[in-house]
């Protein structure tokens, strides 16, 4: 269900909390070390910037020599810190499952670190200047926002942690509507560190904050996927779901956030991460197939061979992406090595299962299988087959099956040896005993089976095995984030409905109108809810004489706030005054500066397509604010309706039972 705003003005804080930052778990220790290194990198980069400025500014050769020496020292420190951080980011074991089952480790992603942000003074100033209210009345809301962001920095590695990040992400929509306008910046800087290099980035754009939170949602999904016990189908299904959602988060970020200030959120990096997550989903599909395929039928073994070939192909594509010029020096070496190891490992497995199908099953042993199905499955196994022999001839001839199976096993052994070689070159991977166990175990099986088929009278050189056609029974899905699963309430809803009381709206100062009912009534026409609009005033009536104008919004009656009041509630308050004088506080909405905001969005250094759409639709009350929590596709912008200007006010659509005006 989408998030909704309550009408009673009440609000309770978030029930979701972050992890204890001082809890000494293995994961928290890793995060603490990363945070410490990030701070040191930030310090060294400031020193380098200062030294470079001094080097360019000075004309004294002696000073230049001293500064050059200092720069070399700082650069050396930076290189050491980045290498230390890379080793931490490559620490995949900390996120793996605690199960004793032997399975190939997955590649998780660490969360982006961020500094604390104090919203107190900027929001207080904005409330005073823009909304004309006493900012001290909103201290509780400001503290709640700060506490929510603080909790978001240390999410737990489960569904509760994801919901916490989603809650803060959704809350940022309301923050954007309330306090970020096109012509005035709130003045709050958001500091985030690159997830892999630790290089700091700082921007005042709320889009940067939203993009970083969305990145952490994807990163947290990778950690949840990596920790699943994949020895059973249920754990594999959970891992598949987590990695698909991680791919969806990164893909969503790539499509809706441009000109990222940090490399981890750049388009090439996000494309690489999406492909990596898809590859890990494909690996999980293969693992599930091996578990669910208990029989050793000919067609089942061929299916496993093609599934393994599919996994190898997708990891090969990921490795190509990681070795591109932009990514080559950015991606941790252990990641690239792991991906290459997996590509070789699963290609070896595809040859192993093809050999098992050929050598362990003769024509007579396939009795339960339909001969046509066997032929059909075998015809789909290879990309192409060498001329001079048909597939049916190979199946019918035991010797040809043995030789072809031997060729596959030779390829399997060679691929496993290559995987073990790449594995031995990476210091991080050498520390992962479970990975080495998997590689050694499968290499041993392939070699033993090859020796079984080898004969002393085999004088012919073993032929090259044909290339196996990759095929999968389940293609990975990229699951986009579902923000509506986490309901949020605008923390600052007491400021009033967003249709009027937002940062983009401009209105005159609050006016207090003193009205006294006459025999003919008060002489005004009201329409709508939250807030109630003065749709018209009777010429010569007491409302016009008191200064009430068409287009005014009633925000208080006799000092009682009624920004969220329904039509009937305001009418009841006005009628209850009887013959005594009633004080009505009103504001006049002038514009939403749509043209100004369109220009500002086009000139923005950090383009956020979601913000662009939300700002253009910010004044439309007829559309639920909750429906704008998602970033929307750019192509959907053109048919969107915005509020129409009538004179100096906006004509706003109201609820289906309040379109009729009533005079009082």
C-alpha positions as CSV (number, residue, x, y, z in Angstrom):
1,X,0.0,0.0,0.0
2,X,1.3,3.5,-0.7
3,X,2.2,5.8,2.1
4,X,-0.5,8.2,3.2
5,X,-0.7,11.3,5.3
6,X,-3.0,11.2,8.4
7,X,-5.4,14.0,8.8
8,X,-5.3,14.3,12.5
9,X,-1.9,16.0,12.6
10,X,-0.5,13.2,14.8
11,X,2.9,11.6,14.1
12,X,5.0,9.0,15.7
13,X,8.7,8.4,15.2
14,X,10.2,5.5,13.3
15,X,10.1,2.1,14.9
16,X,13.1,1.0,12.9
17,X,16.5,1.4,14.4
18,X,20.0,0.9,13.1
19,X,22.6,-1.4,14.6
20,X,24.6,-0.5,17.6
21,X,27.7,1.2,16.0
22,X,29.8,0.1,19.0
23,X,28.8,-3.6,18.8
24,X,32.0,-5.5,18.2
25,X,30.8,-8.0,15.6
26,X,33.0,-8.9,12.7
27,X,31.0,-6.8,10.3
28,X,31.0,-3.8,12.6
29,X,34.8,-4.0,13.1
30,X,35.1,-4.0,9.3
31,X,32.9,-1.0,9.0
32,X,34.8,0.8,11.7
33,X,38.1,0.2,10.0
34,X,36.7,1.4,6.7
35,X,35.3,4.6,8.4
36,X,38.7,5.2,9.9
37,X,40.6,4.8,6.6
38,X,38.0,7.0,4.9
39,X,38.7,9.8,7.4
40,X,42.5,9.4,6.9
41,X,42.0,9.5,3.1
42,X,39.9,12.6,3.4
43,X,42.6,14.3,5.5
44,X,45.4,13.3,3.1
45,X,43.4,14.6,0.1
46,X,42.9,18.0,1.8
47,X,46.6,18.2,2.5
48,X,47.4,17.3,-1.1
49,X,45.0,20.0,-2.4
50,X,46.6,22.6,-0.2
51,X,50.1,21.6,-1.2
52,X,49.2,21.6,-4.9
53,X,47.7,25.1,-4.6
54,X,50.9,26.3,-2.8
55,X,53.0,24.7,-5.5
56,X,51.1,26.6,-8.2
57,X,51.1,29.9,-6.4
58,X,54.7,30.2,-5.2
59,X,57.6,31.4,-7.3
60,X,60.2,30.5,-4.7
61,X,62.2,27.5,-6.0
62,X,63.2,26.4,-2.5
63,X,59.5,26.4,-1.4
64,X,58.6,24.5,-4.5
65,X,61.2,21.8,-3.7
66,X,59.8,21.5,-0.2
67,X,56.2,21.3,-1.4
68,X,57.1,18.7,-4.1
69,X,58.7,16.5,-1.4
70,X,55.6,16.9,0.8
71,X,53.4,16.0,-2.2
72,X,55.3,12.8,-2.9
73,X,55.0,11.9,0.8
74,X,51.2,12.6,0.8
75,X,50.7,10.6,-2.5
76,X,52.6,7.6,-1.0
77,X,50.3,7.7,2.1
78,X,47.2,7.9,-0.1
79,X,48.4,4.9,-2.2
80,X,48.9,2.9,1.0
81,X,45.6,3.9,2.4
82,X,43.8,3.0,-0.8
83,X,45.5,-0.4,-0.9
84,X,44.4,-1.0,2.7
85,X,40.9,0.0,1.9
86,X,40.8,-2.2,-1.2
87,X,41.9,-5.2,0.9
88,X,39.0,-4.5,3.3
89,X,36.6,-4.1,0.4
90,X,37.8,-7.4,-1.0
91,X,37.1,-9.1,2.3
92,X,34.3,-11.3,1.0
93,X,34.5,-13.9,3.7
94,X,33.0,-11.6,6.4
95,X,29.7,-11.6,4.4
96,X,29.5,-15.3,3.5
97,X,27.2,-17.8,5.1
98,X,28.1,-19.6,8.3
99,X,27.0,-23.0,6.8
100,X,29.5,-25.8,6.7
101,X,28.4,-26.7,3.2
102,X,31.1,-26.3,0.5
103,X,30.0,-23.7,-2.1
104,X,31.7,-21.1,-4.2
105,X,31.7,-17.7,-2.4
106,X,29.7,-14.8,-3.7
107,X,30.9,-11.2,-4.2
108,X,29.1,-8.8,-1.8
109,X,29.4,-5.0,-1.8
110,X,30.2,-2.9,1.2
111,X,28.0,0.1,2.2
112,X,28.9,3.6,1.4
113,X,30.0,5.5,4.5
114,X,28.7,9.0,5.3
115,X,29.3,11.8,7.8
116,X,26.7,13.0,10.2
117,X,24.4,15.8,9.1
118,X,22.9,18.4,11.4
119,X,19.7,19.7,9.9
120,X,18.8,21.8,12.9
121,X,19.8,25.4,12.0
122,X,19.1,25.2,8.2
123,X,15.6,23.8,8.7
124,X,14.9,26.2,11.6
125,X,15.9,29.2,9.4
126,X,13.9,27.9,6.5
127,X,10.7,27.5,8.6
128,X,11.1,31.0,10.0
129,X,11.8,32.7,6.6
130,X,9.7,30.6,4.2
131,X,6.8,29.4,6.3
132,X,6.7,32.3,8.8
133,X,6.3,30.0,11.8
134,X,8.0,29.6,15.1
135,X,10.8,27.1,14.3
136,X,11.2,26.1,18.0
137,X,7.8,24.4,17.6
138,X,9.4,21.9,15.3
139,X,12.4,20.8,17.4
140,X,10.9,17.3,17.9
141,X,10.5,16.8,14.1
142,X,14.0,18.0,13.4
143,X,15.4,15.6,16.0
144,X,13.4,12.7,14.5
145,X,14.8,13.4,11.1
146,X,18.4,13.5,12.4
147,X,17.8,10.3,14.4
148,X,16.4,8.6,11.4
149,X,19.4,9.5,9.3
150,X,21.8,8.4,12.0
151,X,20.1,5.0,12.2
152,X,20.2,4.7,8.5
153,X,24.1,4.8,8.6
154,X,24.2,1.4,10.4
155,X,21.4,-0.8,9.0
156,X,21.1,-4.4,10.1
157,X,21.9,-7.1,7.5
158,X,18.3,-8.3,7.2
159,X,14.8,-7.1,6.1
160,X,14.6,-4.6,9.0
161,X,17.8,-2.9,7.7
162,X,16.4,-2.7,4.2
163,X,13.1,-1.2,5.5
164,X,15.1,1.4,7.5
165,X,16.9,2.5,4.3
166,X,13.7,2.5,2.4
167,X,12.0,4.6,5.1
168,X,14.7,7.2,5.0
169,X,14.7,7.2,1.2
170,X,10.9,7.7,1.1
171,X,11.2,10.4,3.7
172,X,13.6,12.3,1.5
173,X,10.8,13.0,-0.9
174,X,8.9,15.0,1.7
175,X,12.1,16.7,2.8
176,X,12.7,17.7,-0.8
177,X,9.2,19.1,-1.1
178,X,9.3,21.0,2.2
179,X,12.8,22.5,2.2
180,X,14.5,22.4,-1.2
181,X,13.4,25.1,-3.7
182,X,14.8,26.0,-7.1
183,X,15.8,29.6,-6.1
184,X,17.1,28.9,-2.6
185,X,19.4,26.2,-1.3
186,X,19.0,24.8,2.2
187,X,22.8,25.0,2.7
188,X,23.2,21.4,3.9
189,X,26.2,19.4,2.6
190,X,26.0,15.7,2.2
191,X,29.3,13.9,2.5
192,X,29.6,10.3,1.2
193,X,32.6,8.1,0.6
194,X,33.2,5.9,-2.4
195,X,32.3,2.4,-1.5
196,X,35.5,0.9,-3.0
197,X,38.1,3.6,-3.0
198,X,37.0,5.7,0.0
199,X,37.4,8.9,-1.9
200,X,35.0,11.5,-0.4
201,X,32.4,13.5,-2.3
202,X,30.3,16.4,-1.1
203,X,27.2,18.0,-2.6
204,X,24.3,20.1,-1.5
205,X,22.0,18.4,-3.9
206,X,19.4,16.1,-2.2
207,X,19.7,13.9,-5.3
208,X,23.2,12.9,-4.2
209,X,21.8,11.9,-0.8
210,X,19.0,9.9,-2.4
211,X,21.3,8.2,-4.9
212,X,23.7,7.2,-2.1
213,X,20.9,5.7,0.0
214,X,19.6,3.8,-3.0
215,X,23.1,2.5,-3.7
216,X,23.3,1.2,-0.1
217,X,20.0,-0.5,-0.6
218,X,21.5,-2.5,-3.5
219,X,24.7,-3.1,-1.5
220,X,22.7,-4.5,1.5
221,X,20.9,-6.8,-0.8
222,X,24.2,-8.2,-2.0
223,X,25.3,-8.9,1.6
224,X,21.9,-10.6,2.3
225,X,22.3,-12.7,-0.8
226,X,25.9,-13.7,0.0
227,X,25.0,-14.9,3.5
228,X,22.3,-17.3,2.5
229,X,22.8,-21.0,3.0
230,X,22.8,-22.3,-0.6
231,X,23.0,-26.0,0.4
232,X,19.2,-26.2,0.1
233,X,16.7,-24.9,-2.5
234,X,15.1,-22.5,0.0
235,X,18.3,-20.7,0.7
236,X,19.2,-20.6,-3.0
237,X,15.8,-19.0,-3.8
238,X,16.4,-16.3,-1.2
239,X,19.8,-15.6,-2.6
240,X,18.3,-15.4,-6.1
241,X,15.7,-12.9,-4.9
242,X,18.3,-10.8,-3.1
243,X,20.7,-10.6,-6.0
244,X,17.9,-9.8,-8.4
245,X,16.8,-6.9,-6.2
246,X,20.3,-5.7,-5.9
247,X,20.6,-5.6,-9.7
248,X,17.3,-3.8,-9.8
249,X,18.5,-1.1,-7.3
250,X,21.7,-0.5,-9.3
251,X,19.9,-0.5,-12.6
252,X,17.3,1.9,-11.2
253,X,20.1,4.2,-10.0
254,X,21.8,4.1,-13.4
255,X,18.7,5.0,-15.2
256,X,17.5,7.8,-12.9
257,X,20.7,9.5,-11.6
258,X,23.4,11.1,-13.9
259,X,26.6,13.1,-13.4
260,X,27.4,11.2,-10.2
261,X,30.3,12.8,-8.2
262,X,31.7,9.4,-7.1
263,X,32.9,6.7,-9.4
264,X,30.9,3.9,-7.7
265,X,27.7,5.6,-8.8
266,X,28.8,6.3,-12.4
267,X,27.1,4.6,-15.3
268,X,30.1,2.2,-16.1
269,X,30.4,1.1,-12.5
270,X,26.6,0.5,-12.1
271,X,26.5,-1.4,-15.4
272,X,29.3,-3.6,-14.1
273,X,27.5,-4.2,-10.8
274,X,24.2,-5.1,-12.6
275,X,26.0,-7.6,-14.7
276,X,27.8,-9.0,-11.6
277,X,24.5,-9.5,-9.8
278,X,22.9,-11.1,-12.8
279,X,25.9,-13.5,-13.1
280,X,25.5,-14.4,-9.4
281,X,21.8,-15.1,-9.9
282,X,22.7,-17.4,-12.8
283,X,25.2,-19.2,-10.6
284,X,22.4,-19.7,-8.0
285,X,20.1,-21.1,-10.7
286,X,22.8,-23.6,-11.6
287,X,23.2,-24.6,-8.0
288,X,19.5,-25.1,-7.6
289,X,19.4,-27.3,-10.8
290,X,22.2,-29.5,-9.4
291,X,20.1,-30.0,-6.2
292,X,16.8,-30.6,-7.8
293,X,18.2,-32.8,-10.5
294,X,18.8,-36.0,-8.5
295,X,18.6,-38.4,-11.4
296,X,21.6,-39.2,-13.6
297,X,19.7,-39.4,-16.9
298,X,21.4,-38.5,-20.1
299,X,19.3,-35.4,-20.7
300,X,19.7,-34.2,-17.1
301,X,23.5,-34.3,-17.4
302,X,23.3,-32.3,-20.7
303,X,21.0,-29.8,-19.0
304,X,23.6,-29.3,-16.2
305,X,26.3,-28.9,-18.9
306,X,24.4,-26.1,-20.6
307,X,23.5,-24.4,-17.4
308,X,27.2,-24.4,-16.4
309,X,28.1,-23.0,-19.8
310,X,25.6,-20.2,-19.3
311,X,27.1,-19.3,-15.9
312,X,30.6,-19.2,-17.5
313,X,29.4,-16.9,-20.3
314,X,27.8,-14.3,-18.0
315,X,30.9,-14.3,-15.8
316,X,33.1,-13.9,-18.9
317,X,31.0,-10.8,-19.8
318,X,31.4,-9.4,-16.3
319,X,35.2,-9.9,-16.6
320,X,35.2,-8.0,-19.9
321,X,33.3,-5.2,-18.2
322,X,35.8,-5.1,-15.3
323,X,38.8,-4.9,-17.6
324,X,37.5,-1.9,-19.5
325,X,39.8,1.3,-19.3
326,X,37.5,3.1,-16.8
327,X,36.9,0.1,-14.6
328,X,40.3,-1.6,-14.8
329,X,42.0,0.6,-12.2
330,X,38.9,1.0,-10.1
331,X,37.6,-2.6,-9.5
332,X,39.4,-4.5,-6.7
333,X,41.9,-7.0,-8.2
334,X,40.3,-9.7,-6.1
335,X,36.9,-9.1,-7.7
336,X,38.3,-9.4,-11.3
337,X,40.3,-12.5,-10.2
338,X,37.2,-14.1,-8.6
339,X,35.1,-13.5,-11.7
340,X,37.8,-15.0,-14.0
341,X,38.1,-18.0,-11.7
342,X,34.4,-18.6,-11.8
343,X,34.2,-18.2,-15.6
344,X,36.9,-20.9,-15.9
345,X,35.5,-23.1,-13.2
346,X,32.0,-23.2,-14.6
347,X,33.3,-23.8,-18.2
348,X,35.2,-26.8,-16.8
349,X,32.0,-28.0,-15.1
350,X,30.1,-27.8,-18.4
351,X,32.7,-30.1,-20.0
352,X,32.6,-32.4,-17.0
353,X,28.8,-32.9,-17.2
354,X,28.9,-33.3,-21.0
355,X,31.5,-36.1,-20.5
356,X,29.5,-37.7,-17.7
357,X,26.5,-37.8,-20.1
358,X,28.5,-39.4,-22.9
359,X,30.5,-41.9,-20.9
360,X,28.2,-43.0,-18.1
361,X,25.2,-43.6,-20.2
362,X,25.2,-46.0,-23.1
363,X,22.3,-46.5,-25.5
364,X,21.0,-49.5,-23.5
365,X,21.1,-47.6,-20.2
366,X,18.9,-44.9,-21.6
367,X,16.0,-47.3,-21.6
368,X,13.6,-45.1,-19.6
369,X,14.3,-42.1,-21.8
370,X,12.7,-41.5,-25.1
371,X,15.2,-41.9,-27.9
372,X,13.9,-38.9,-29.6
373,X,14.4,-36.8,-26.5
374,X,18.0,-38.0,-26.3
375,X,18.7,-37.1,-29.9
376,X,17.0,-33.7,-29.5
377,X,18.9,-32.8,-26.4
378,X,22.2,-33.9,-27.9
379,X,21.6,-31.8,-31.0
380,X,21.2,-28.7,-28.9
381,X,24.3,-29.4,-26.9
382,X,26.9,-28.0,-29.2
383,X,27.3,-24.6,-31.0
384,X,28.7,-26.6,-34.0
385,X,30.2,-30.1,-34.6
386,X,33.1,-31.0,-36.8
387,X,32.3,-32.3,-40.2
388,X,32.8,-36.0,-41.0
389,X,30.6,-37.4,-38.2
390,X,27.0,-36.9,-37.3
391,X,25.7,-36.7,-33.7
392,X,23.6,-39.9,-34.2
393,X,26.8,-41.8,-35.2
394,X,28.5,-40.6,-32.1
395,X,25.6,-41.7,-29.9
396,X,25.5,-45.1,-31.4
397,X,29.2,-45.8,-31.4
398,X,30.6,-46.4,-27.8
399,X,34.1,-45.8,-28.9
400,X,33.3,-42.4,-30.4
401,X,31.3,-41.5,-27.3
402,X,34.4,-42.4,-25.2
403,X,36.7,-40.3,-27.3
404,X,34.4,-37.3,-27.3
405,X,33.9,-37.7,-23.5
406,X,37.7,-37.9,-23.1
407,X,38.0,-34.6,-25.1
408,X,35.5,-32.9,-22.8
409,X,37.4,-34.2,-19.7
410,X,40.7,-32.9,-21.1
411,X,39.1,-29.5,-21.5
412,X,37.6,-29.7,-18.0
413,X,41.0,-30.5,-16.5
414,X,42.7,-27.7,-18.4
415,X,40.0,-25.2,-17.4
416,X,40.3,-26.2,-13.8
417,X,44.0,-25.8,-13.9
418,X,43.6,-22.3,-15.3
419,X,41.1,-21.4,-12.6
420,X,43.6,-22.7,-9.9
421,X,46.4,-20.7,-11.5
422,X,44.4,-17.4,-11.5
423,X,43.3,-18.2,-7.9
424,X,46.9,-18.6,-6.8
425,X,47.9,-15.2,-8.2
426,X,45.5,-13.3,-5.9
427,X,46.5,-12.9,-2.2
428,X,42.9,-12.3,-1.1
429,X,41.6,-15.4,-2.9
430,X,44.4,-17.6,-1.5
431,X,43.1,-16.8,2.0
432,X,39.6,-18.2,1.1
433,X,40.0,-21.9,1.9
434,X,36.5,-22.8,0.8
435,X,37.1,-21.6,-2.7
436,X,40.3,-23.6,-3.0
437,X,38.5,-26.7,-1.7
438,X,35.9,-26.4,-4.4
439,X,38.4,-25.9,-7.2
440,X,40.6,-28.8,-6.0
441,X,37.7,-31.1,-5.5
442,X,36.3,-30.6,-9.0
443,X,39.8,-30.8,-10.6
444,X,40.4,-34.1,-8.9
445,X,37.0,-35.5,-10.1
446,X,37.7,-34.5,-13.7
447,X,41.3,-35.8,-13.6
448,X,40.2,-39.2,-12.1
449,X,37.5,-39.6,-14.7
450,X,39.9,-38.7,-17.5
451,X,42.4,-41.3,-16.3
452,X,39.6,-43.9,-16.3
453,X,38.9,-43.3,-20.0
454,X,42.6,-43.1,-20.9
455,X,43.9,-46.3,-22.5
456,X,47.4,-47.4,-23.3
457,X,46.6,-48.0,-27.0
458,X,45.3,-44.4,-27.4
459,X,48.0,-43.2,-29.8
460,X,45.8,-40.6,-31.4
461,X,46.1,-37.1,-30.0
462,X,43.0,-36.2,-28.0
463,X,40.7,-34.0,-30.1
464,X,39.5,-30.6,-29.1
465,X,36.1,-30.7,-27.4
466,X,33.3,-28.9,-29.3
467,X,32.0,-25.7,-27.8
468,X,29.0,-26.3,-25.6
469,X,25.9,-24.2,-26.3
470,X,24.9,-22.1,-23.2
471,X,21.3,-22.5,-22.2
472,X,19.3,-21.9,-19.0
473,X,15.9,-22.9,-17.7
474,X,15.5,-19.6,-15.9
475,X,16.8,-16.2,-17.0
476,X,17.5,-13.7,-14.2
477,X,15.0,-10.9,-13.6
478,X,16.1,-7.4,-12.7
479,X,13.7,-6.6,-9.9
480,X,13.3,-2.8,-9.4
481,X,13.0,-1.4,-5.9
482,X,9.5,-1.5,-4.4
483,X,9.4,1.7,-2.3
484,X,5.7,1.4,-1.6
485,X,6.2,-1.6,0.6
486,X,7.5,0.7,3.4
487,X,4.8,3.2,4.5
488,X,6.1,6.6,5.7
489,X,4.4,9.7,7.1
490,X,5.8,13.2,6.4
491,X,7.7,14.1,9.5
492,X,6.9,17.8,9.0
493,X,3.3,17.3,8.1
494,X,2.3,20.0,10.8
495,X,3.5,22.6,8.3
496,X,0.4,21.8,6.2
497,X,-0.6,19.9,3.1
498,X,2.1,19.8,0.4
499,X,-0.3,21.1,-2.2
500,X,0.1,24.6,-0.7
501,X,2.8,24.5,2.0
502,X,5.9,23.4,0.1
503,X,9.2,25.0,-0.7
504,X,8.2,25.7,-4.3
505,X,5.0,27.6,-3.4
506,X,5.1,31.4,-2.8
507,X,2.4,33.1,-0.9
508,X,1.8,36.4,0.8
509,X,2.1,36.9,4.6
510,X,-0.6,35.4,6.8
511,X,-3.5,37.9,7.2
512,X,-5.9,37.9,10.1
513,X,-9.5,38.7,9.0
514,X,-12.1,39.7,11.6
515,X,-15.6,38.6,10.5
516,X,-18.9,39.0,12.2
517,X,-22.0,37.2,10.9
518,X,-24.7,39.4,9.5
519,X,-28.3,38.7,8.7
520,X,-27.3,37.6,5.1
521,X,-24.4,35.4,6.4
522,X,-20.7,36.1,6.1
523,X,-20.7,36.6,2.4
524,X,-18.1,34.0,1.3
525,X,-18.0,30.7,-0.7
526,X,-15.8,27.9,0.5
527,X,-14.6,24.9,-1.4
528,X,-12.3,21.9,-0.9
529,X,-10.4,20.3,2.0
530,X,-7.0,20.6,3.6
531,X,-6.8,23.5,3.3
532,X,-10.2,25.0,2.6
533,X,-10.3,27.5,-0.2
534,X,-12.2,30.8,-0.3
535,X,-13.7,30.2,-3.8
536,X,-15.6,33.6,-3.8
537,X,-16.7,36.6,-1.8
538,X,-20.0,38.4,-2.1
539,X,-19.5,42.0,-3.4
540,X,-20.3,44.4,-0.6
541,X,-20.6,41.6,1.9
542,X,-18.9,41.5,5.3
543,X,-16.1,39.2,4.0
544,X,-15.1,41.6,1.3
545,X,-15.2,44.5,3.6
546,X,-13.0,42.7,6.1
547,X,-10.4,42.1,3.4
548,X,-11.0,38.5,2.5
549,X,-10.2,37.7,-1.2
550,X,-11.1,35.0,-3.6
551,X,-8.2,32.4,-3.7
552,X,-7.3,32.8,0.0
553,X,-6.7,29.6,2.0
554,X,-8.0,29.4,5.5
555,X,-5.2,28.2,7.8
556,X,-6.7,29.0,11.2
557,X,-10.0,29.9,12.8
558,X,-9.9,31.8,16.2
559,X,-6.2,30.7,16.6
560,X,-7.0,27.0,16.0
561,X,-4.9,25.5,13.2
562,X,-7.0,24.1,10.4
563,X,-4.5,23.5,7.6
564,X,-5.5,19.8,7.6
565,X,-9.2,20.5,8.4
566,X,-12.0,19.1,6.3
567,X,-14.6,21.3,4.6
568,X,-17.3,20.5,7.2
569,X,-15.0,21.0,10.1
570,X,-14.1,24.6,9.0
571,X,-17.8,25.3,8.4
572,X,-18.7,24.1,11.9
573,X,-16.0,26.3,13.4
574,X,-17.4,29.3,11.5
575,X,-21.0,28.7,12.4
576,X,-20.2,28.0,16.1
577,X,-19.3,31.7,16.6
578,X,-23.0,32.7,16.3
579,X,-23.1,36.5,16.5
580,X,-19.7,37.1,18.0
581,X,-16.7,38.2,15.9
582,X,-14.5,35.4,14.5
583,X,-10.8,35.7,13.5
584,X,-9.8,33.9,10.3
585,X,-6.1,33.5,9.4
586,X,-5.6,33.2,5.6
587,X,-2.8,33.0,3.1
588,X,-2.8,33.8,-0.6
589,X,-0.9,31.4,-2.9
590,X,0.8,33.2,-5.7
591,X,2.7,30.7,-7.8
592,X,4.8,27.5,-7.8
593,X,7.5,28.9,-10.0
594,X,7.3,26.0,-12.5
595,X,9.2,27.8,-15.3
596,X,12.0,28.7,-12.9
597,X,12.2,25.2,-11.6
598,X,12.3,23.7,-15.1
599,X,15.3,25.9,-15.9
600,X,17.0,25.0,-12.6
601,X,16.6,21.3,-13.3
602,X,18.2,21.7,-16.7
603,X,21.1,23.6,-15.2
604,X,21.6,21.2,-12.3
605,X,25.1,19.7,-12.0
606,X,23.7,16.6,-10.5
607,X,20.7,15.6,-12.5
608,X,18.0,13.7,-10.7
609,X,15.1,12.7,-13.0
610,X,12.9,11.9,-10.0
611,X,13.3,15.3,-8.5
612,X,12.6,16.9,-11.9
613,X,9.3,15.1,-12.2
614,X,8.4,15.7,-8.6
615,X,9.1,19.4,-8.8
616,X,7.0,19.8,-11.9
617,X,4.1,18.0,-10.2
618,X,4.7,19.5,-6.8
619,X,1.6,21.7,-6.9
620,X,-0.9,19.1,-8.0
621,X,-3.1,18.2,-5.1
622,X,-5.3,15.9,-7.0
623,X,-2.5,13.4,-7.2
624,X,-1.5,11.7,-4.0
625,X,1.9,12.7,-2.7
626,X,2.7,9.1,-2.1
627,X,2.5,8.3,-5.8
628,X,5.6,10.4,-6.3
629,X,7.8,8.5,-4.0
630,X,9.2,6.5,-6.9
631,X,11.5,8.0,-9.5
632,X,9.7,7.9,-12.8
633,X,10.8,7.2,-16.3
634,X,11.8,10.3,-18.3
635,X,9.5,9.3,-21.2
636,X,6.4,9.5,-18.9
637,X,6.9,13.2,-18.2
638,X,5.2,14.5,-21.2
639,X,1.5,13.7,-20.4
640,X,1.7,14.7,-16.8
641,X,-0.8,17.3,-15.8
642,X,0.2,20.3,-13.8
643,X,-2.0,22.8,-12.0
644,X,-3.4,25.6,-14.1
645,X,-3.0,29.2,-13.2
646,X,-6.1,31.3,-12.8
647,X,-5.3,34.9,-12.2
648,X,-2.9,35.1,-9.2
649,X,-4.0,31.8,-7.7
650,X,-3.9,28.1,-8.7
651,X,-7.0,26.1,-9.5
652,X,-6.5,22.9,-7.5
653,X,-8.5,19.7,-7.8
654,X,-10.2,18.5,-4.6
655,X,-11.9,15.4,-3.4
656,X,-14.7,13.9,-5.4
657,X,-17.3,15.0,-2.8
658,X,-16.1,18.5,-2.3
659,X,-16.1,19.9,-5.9
660,X,-19.4,21.6,-5.2
661,X,-19.1,25.1,-3.7
662,X,-21.2,26.2,-0.7
663,X,-22.0,29.7,0.4
664,X,-22.0,30.8,4.1
